[in-house]
Amino acid sequence: MNPVAARHTALVKQLSRKLGFDYCGIARAATLDEDARRLEKWLNKGYHGTMVYMERYFDLRIDPRKLVPGAQSVITLLMNYFPARKQRADSYRISKYAYGRDYHRVIKKKLKQLLKSLQEQIGKIQGRGFVDSAPVLERAWAVRSGLGWVGKNGNLITRQQGSFLFIATLITDLELVYDDPFAKDYCGTCTRCIDACPTQAILPDKIIDASRCISYYTIELKAHIYPQEAEGKWKDWIFGCDICQDVCPWNRFSRVSQEADLEPVPEILDFSTQEWEQLTEEKFVELFGHTPLKRAGWEGLQRNIRLIKKNQTNF
């Protein structure tokens, strides 16, 4: 083992813990040939719906060395976001990942700090950090880094804490010691997520028809009318969906997040259905402008509420 690479690897993992990341795994930068074939097939089937951005930068998605010239290592970091409290019972549902501050900003800041600290202690190295919104196949890299496996619901699952975890990636030209890939699938014969999905978005072989997912309907789809076959099936979700994670047996191991910047916004937990319905655009910006809810915006949430109320009347 290269002693310099080993020392640098220990430093990466030490700094990541100090910054509040729960897990850190490292893989050699290489082309993701098998994942490229799966992605191409998924796109050709139209499972991405109107999310045309998924079609862009295909070559960058499958090869990190095209994102960071000279890249040698892909560092994958996980951060727990499981909340201590749930929303009140008489409320419209929000996905747990959106309870607190916008995780993109929170984690991107930490990635910059990690890279800066490595540059200060090691010297001139290059790197780029990515959180969710860049052309990186983050779950594939998490598996290659030994952190967990991709479940039937398409989420990365860890044996220690389940799946309520944000995934971040730091691609760097720093040579490191690489973790063994996660080789086993611990979903077994369990089909709880498939059985629980109201819109049948979870298909065989770990394929997700994103165009039928409740998260897609409530966030990505900008139309004012949902497909007729989906009407009434997402119940009271107005931003995202946690059904497939909530029923996953591995999430019985979820632990409450200790990250202060991901602490839930009180109003998200405490608002009643009536308060969501009466929320003004000005108040939305004041209360939730710094959270992931801004992706749907006030108008998007109000559209979702109107459609839910319409479906409740019709069914």
C-alpha positions in Angstrom: 0.0 0.0 0.0 1.2 3.5 -0.9 2.0 5.1 2.5 1.3 8.6 1.2 -2.1 7.6 -0.3 -2.9 5.8 3.0 -2.0 9.0 5.0 -4.1 11.1 2.7 -7.0 8.7 2.9 -7.0 8.8 6.7 -7.0 12.6 6.5 -10.0 12.6 4.1 -12.0 10.4 6.4 -11.0 12.3 9.5 -12.0 15.7 8.0 -15.3 14.3 6.7 -16.3 13.2 10.2 -15.2 16.5 11.6 -17.5 18.3 9.1 -20.5 16.1 10.2 -20.7 13.5 7.5 -21.9 10.2 8.8 -20.1 8.0 6.2 -17.2 8.4 3.8 -16.2 5.9 1.0 -13.7 6.2 -1.8 -13.6 4.6 -5.2 -11.1 4.9 -8.1 -12.3 7.3 -10.8 -13.3 5.3 -13.9 -16.0 5.0 -16.6 -19.3 3.5 -15.3 -19.9 1.2 -18.3 -22.7 -0.9 -16.8 -24.4 2.1 -15.3 -24.1 3.8 -18.6 -26.1 1.0 -20.3 -28.7 1.1 -17.6 -29.1 4.9 -17.8 -29.4 4.8 -21.6 -32.0 2.1 -21.5 -33.9 4.0 -18.8 -33.9 7.2 -20.8 -35.0 5.4 -24.0 -38.0 4.1 -22.1 -39.0 7.6 -21.2 -39.0 6.9 -17.5 -37.7 10.4 -16.8 -40.9 12.1 -18.1 -40.5 15.8 -18.7 -37.1 15.9 -16.9 -35.2 16.6 -20.1 -32.1 17.6 -18.1 -31.5 13.9 -17.4 -30.7 13.5 -21.1 -28.0 16.1 -21.0 -24.3 15.6 -20.3 -24.5 11.8 -20.7 -20.7 11.5 -21.1 -20.1 13.5 -18.0 -22.5 11.4 -15.9 -20.7 8.2 -16.7 -17.1 9.4 -16.5 -15.9 11.6 -13.6 -12.6 12.3 -15.3 -14.6 14.5 -17.8 -15.9 16.5 -14.9 -12.5 16.9 -13.2 -9.6 16.5 -15.6 -7.0 14.1 -14.2 -9.4 12.8 -11.6 -8.2 9.7 -9.7 -10.6 9.4 -6.8 -14.4 9.7 -6.2 -15.1 10.4 -2.6 -18.7 9.7 -1.6 -20.1 11.2 1.6 -23.4 10.5 3.3 -25.3 12.8 5.7 -28.2 11.7 7.8 -31.4 13.9 7.7 -33.8 11.8 9.7 -35.9 14.2 11.9 -36.7 13.8 15.6 -40.4 14.8 15.0 -43.0 14.1 12.4 -45.6 16.5 11.0 -48.8 16.8 12.8 -51.5 14.3 11.7 -54.0 16.9 10.2 -51.5 18.3 7.7 -50.5 18.0 4.1 -47.4 15.8 3.8 -43.9 17.0 3.0 -41.0 14.7 2.3 -38.6 14.5 5.3 -35.6 15.7 3.2 -37.3 19.1 2.8 -38.0 19.7 6.5 -34.9 21.9 7.1 -32.6 24.3 5.2 -31.8 23.6 1.6 -29.4 20.7 1.8 -27.7 21.7 -1.4 -26.3 24.8 0.3 -25.6 23.1 3.6 -23.6 20.3 2.1 -22.0 22.2 -0.7 -20.5 24.5 1.9 -19.1 21.5 3.7 -17.6 20.1 0.5 -15.8 23.3 -0.1 -14.5 23.3 3.4 -13.3 19.7 2.9 -11.5 20.5 -0.3 -10.0 23.7 1.2 -8.7 21.8 4.2 -7.2 19.0 2.0 -5.4 21.7 -0.1 -4.1 23.4 3.0 -2.7 20.2 4.5 -1.6 18.3 1.3 -0.8 21.0 -1.2 -2.0 21.8 -4.8 -4.8 19.4 -5.6 -7.9 19.9 -7.8 -11.4 18.8 -7.0 -15.1 19.6 -7.4 -18.0 18.8 -5.1 -21.4 17.8 -6.2 -24.7 17.5 -4.4 -27.7 16.0 -6.2 -28.0 18.7 -8.9 -25.0 17.8 -11.1 -24.4 15.1 -13.7 -23.0 12.5 -11.3 -24.4 8.9 -10.7 -24.0 9.3 -7.0 -25.7 6.1 -6.0 -23.5 4.1 -8.3 -20.4 5.7 -6.7 -21.8 5.0 -3.2 -22.0 1.3 -4.0 -18.6 1.3 -5.5 -17.3 3.0 -2.3 -18.7 0.3 -0.1 -21.3 2.4 1.6 -24.5 0.4 0.8 -26.6 -1.1 -2.0 -29.4 0.3 -4.2 -32.7 -1.0 -3.0 -35.8 -1.9 -5.1 -37.1 1.6 -4.5 -34.0 3.1 -6.2 -32.6 4.5 -2.9 -29.2 3.9 -1.5 -29.7 1.8 1.6 -27.1 1.3 4.4 -27.2 -1.5 6.9 -26.4 0.9 9.8 -29.0 3.6 9.2 -31.3 2.7 6.3 -31.8 5.3 3.5 -32.7 8.7 5.0 -29.3 10.0 3.9 -28.1 12.7 1.6 -25.4 11.7 -0.9 -22.6 14.1 -1.8 -19.6 13.5 -4.1 -16.1 15.0 -4.2 -14.1 14.2 -7.3 -10.4 14.9 -7.0 -7.1 14.3 -8.7 -5.7 13.1 -5.3 -4.6 9.4 -5.3 -6.1 7.6 -2.4 -6.7 4.1 -1.0 -10.0 2.7 -2.4 -12.7 0.9 -0.4 -14.1 -2.4 -1.6 -17.4 -2.2 -3.4 -20.6 -3.2 -1.6 -21.2 -6.6 -3.0 -24.4 -7.8 -1.5 -28.1 -6.9 -1.9 -29.9 -7.1 1.4 -33.4 -6.4 0.1 -33.8 -10.2 -0.4 -37.4 -11.2 -1.3 -38.9 -8.1 0.4 -41.3 -6.2 -1.7 -42.8 -3.8 0.8 -41.8 -0.7 -1.2 -43.2 -2.1 -4.4 -46.5 -3.1 -2.7 -46.9 0.3 -0.9 -46.3 2.6 -3.9 -49.7 4.1 -4.8 -48.8 4.9 -8.4 -46.9 1.7 -9.2 -43.7 3.7 -10.0 -41.4 0.9 -8.7 -40.8 -1.6 -11.5 -38.9 -4.9 -11.4 -35.1 -5.0 -11.5 -34.7 -1.8 -9.4 -36.1 0.3 -12.2 -38.1 3.4 -11.2 -40.6 5.0 -13.6 -40.0 8.5 -12.3 -42.8 9.8 -14.5 -45.2 8.0 -12.2 -43.6 8.9 -8.9 -45.5 11.2 -6.5 -42.3 13.2 -6.1 -42.4 13.8 -9.8 -46.1 14.9 -9.8 -45.7 17.2 -6.9 -42.3 18.8 -7.8 -41.1 18.2 -11.3 -44.3 18.2 -13.3 -45.2 21.8 -14.0 -48.6 21.1 -15.6 -51.8 22.1 -13.8 -53.5 18.8 -14.5 -52.0 15.5 -13.4 -52.4 12.4 -15.6 -55.8 10.9 -15.1 -54.5 7.5 -14.1 -52.7 9.2 -11.1 -55.5 11.2 -9.8 -56.4 10.6 -6.2 -53.5 8.2 -5.6 -51.0 10.4 -3.8 -53.5 11.3 -1.0 -52.1 14.3 1.0 -48.6 14.7 -0.4 -47.8 18.2 -1.6 -44.0 18.0 -1.8 -42.2 14.8 -2.5 -43.1 11.4 -1.0 -41.6 9.1 1.6 -43.9 6.1 1.3 -41.3 3.7 -0.1 -38.8 4.7 2.6 -41.3 4.7 5.5 -42.2 1.0 4.8 -38.6 -0.2 4.3 -37.5 -2.5 7.1 -34.0 -1.1 7.0 -35.2 2.3 8.2 -36.0 0.9 11.6 -32.3 1.6 12.2 -32.7 5.3 11.3 -31.2 7.6 13.9 -32.0 11.3 14.5 -29.8 13.7 12.6 -27.4 15.7 14.6 -26.8 18.3 11.9 -28.0 21.7 13.2 -28.4 23.2 9.7 -30.9 20.4 8.8 -33.1 21.1 11.9 -36.8 21.1 10.7 -38.5 24.4 10.2 -41.1 24.5 12.9 -43.9 25.6 10.6 -43.4 22.5 8.4 -44.0 20.3 11.4 -46.8 22.3 13.0 -48.9 23.7 10.1 -52.4 22.3 9.8 -54.1 21.7 6.4 -55.9 25.0 6.9 -52.7 26.9 7.5 -51.2 25.5 4.3 -54.3 26.4 2.3 -54.2 30.0 3.7 -50.5 30.5 3.2 -49.7 33.6 1.2 -46.9 33.9 -1.3 -45.2 36.5 0.8 -45.3 34.3 3.9 -44.1 31.3 1.9 -41.0 33.2 0.9 -40.4 34.4 4.5 -40.8 30.9 6.1 -39.7 28.5 3.4 -37.6 30.4 0.9 -34.4 28.8 2.3 -35.8 25.3 2.2 -36.1 22.7 -0.7 -39.8 23.8 -0.9 -38.7 26.7 -3.0 -38.2 24.3 -5.9 -42.0 23.8 -6.2 -42.6 27.4 -5.0 -45.8 28.8 -3.5 -47.7 28.4 -6.7 -46.7 24.7 -7.0 -47.8 23.9 -3.5 -51.1 25.6 -3.9 -51.7 23.8 -7.2 -51.0 20.5 -5.4 -53.4 21.4 -2.6 -56.1 22.3 -5.1 -55.8 19.0 -6.9 -55.8 17.0 -3.7 -59.0 18.8 -2.5 -60.5 18.2 -5.9 -59.7 14.5 -5.8 -61.0 14.2 -2.2 -64.3 15.6 -3.5 -64.5 13.3 -6.5 -63.5 10.0 -4.7 
